[in-house]
Amino acid sequence: MRADRRTTEGHCLKDITRQQCPVTLAGLPDLQLWLYWIWLPAKKGEKREQRFIVSSRQRTPQTARQTGRRRWKIEALFKTLKSRFAFGKFGQKTKLGVLRYLCLSVACFFLCHFEHLDQIAQGQEVSSWPDWAALTGQVRMKCVGWVRLFELEKEMEQILAVWDGARQHAA
């Protein structure tokens, strides 16, 4: 949450000095929230950055931090689904359509994940963070590569038929 977000009393979040305190945000007067913050590690030449977390449940600051770490792993999953599996471009308008698309996207993600695990099991040198584009191509070739081969074979037959017709016409 932004550091300049105001409470109903008019205070900014950055001005509150105690974690795990109840706050009521301006614009949300009927919602009791609990305030926490974390300090992000400093990058070279910069100072540490403070990030604010609000929760609808009271927790210890350590629990809020652990939950936040898990959240970033989930965010990474969705970022991958959006960028590599076109999850961000679906045009579904119904609840059933969105559910179907979500199931297909997650299935694609798991197929690629299993391909990555298979590479590790075979002793191939792989990075800790997989190249999702390469994995997608490998899964496609393994699962439906035969379709492309069939199409190429049909196209080759058509080309040979045209060549045979041209040779017979020239003779």
N, C-alpha and C positions, 0 to 999 in steps of 0.2 A: 504494500500500500504506500502511497505517496507520503513523504515526511510532512508536507504542508497540509494534509487533510485535517480538517477541523472537527472538534467535538462539539456537542450541543452547548457546552459552556464557553466555547470560543477558543480553546487551546489548540495549538498544533500538536500533532503526534510527537514531533521531535522535541517538544518542550516537556513531555511527561518523563519523569525520572525513575519511575518504578515499573518493573515488568509485572505481569500477571495481575494487572489492575483492571477493574471493569471500566469500560468506556462506552459512551453513546455518541455515535457519529452524527454530525449535522446531515440532515436529509433522511436519516434512519432513526428517528427518535424512539420508536417502539422496540428496537432491537438491542438487546444487551450483548455486548461483545467484550472480549478479553484481549489485552494488548501484550505483545511480545516483540522482541527484535533480535536480530542476529548481526554480527559483524562479518562482512566478507573480507577475505584476505587481501592485503594490499598488493597491487601490481607494481612493477618497477616504476619508481618516480612518482607514485601516487600514494595517497593516504587510504586507510581502511574506509570501507563504505558501510554505512548502517542501513539495514533494510527492516521495515516494520511488517509485522504479521498480526492480523486480527483473527480471532477464532470465536465461534459461537459456543464453544465449550471451554470451561476452565481447565487448564493443563499446567504442568510445571514447565518452566522455560526450556529444560532439556528435552522434554517430550515434544514440544512445539518445534524445536530444532530438528529432531529425528524425523518427525512427520514431514518437515520441509525438504529434507534430503531425499526421502522416498518420493516426494512430489516431483522433484527434478528428474528422477528416473522415468516416471510416468510421462512427464513432458517430453523427454527424449524419444520415448516410444511414439507419441503422437506426432512429433516433428518428423520422424522417419516415415510414419504412415502418410503424412501429408506430402512430403517432398518426393518420396520414392514410389509410393503406391497410389498417388493421385487422390488421396483421401480428401484433400481440400478442394477438389474440383467436381465433386459429385453433384448431379443435378436432381437428386431425388426429392420429391415433394411430400411423399406420404411416410408415415411412421414405419410401415412395413418395408418400403423401399430403402429407407435409411438403415434399418436393421439388416436387410439383406446385404447392402453395400458394406456395412461395418463388419459383418461376418466374413465376407469375401476378402476384405482388406486384412483382417486379423489372420485369416487362413494363409494369405500370401506372405504376411510377415513371419508366421511360424514356419512355413516351408523354407524361407530364406534362412531363418535362424537354425533350423535343422541341417541345412546345407552347410552352414558355418561350423556347426558342431561336428558334422561328418568330415570336414576338412581338417579339423583339429585331431579327430580320432585317427585319420590316415597319416598324421605326422607332417602335414603340409605346414609351411611357415605362414602363419596368419597373424594379423595385428589384433590387439585386444578389442578395438572398435572396428567392426567389419565394414567393407566397402559394399554398401547395399546395392549399388548399381550392378557391380560384377556378380554378386550373389543372385540378383534377379535374373540376369542373363543365363547363368548356369542352371538355375531351377527351370527356366523356360526351356532350355535345350534338353534337359533330362526328362521333363514331364511331357512336353508337346513338340519336341524336336522332330519327331516322325511326321508331324503334320506338314512342316516346312519341306522335309525331304520328299513327301508325296507330291506337294505342289511343284517342286523343282522337276521331279520326274515327269509330271504331266506337261509342264512347259517345254521340257526337252523333247518330248514326243511331238509336240506341236511344231517346234522349230525344225526337227528332222523331217516332218511331213511336208513343210513348206520347201525345204531344200530339195527333197526328192521330187516334188512337183516342178520346181524351177529347173532341175537337171533334165527331167523328161521333156519339158517344154523346149529347152535349148537343143536337145538332140533331135 
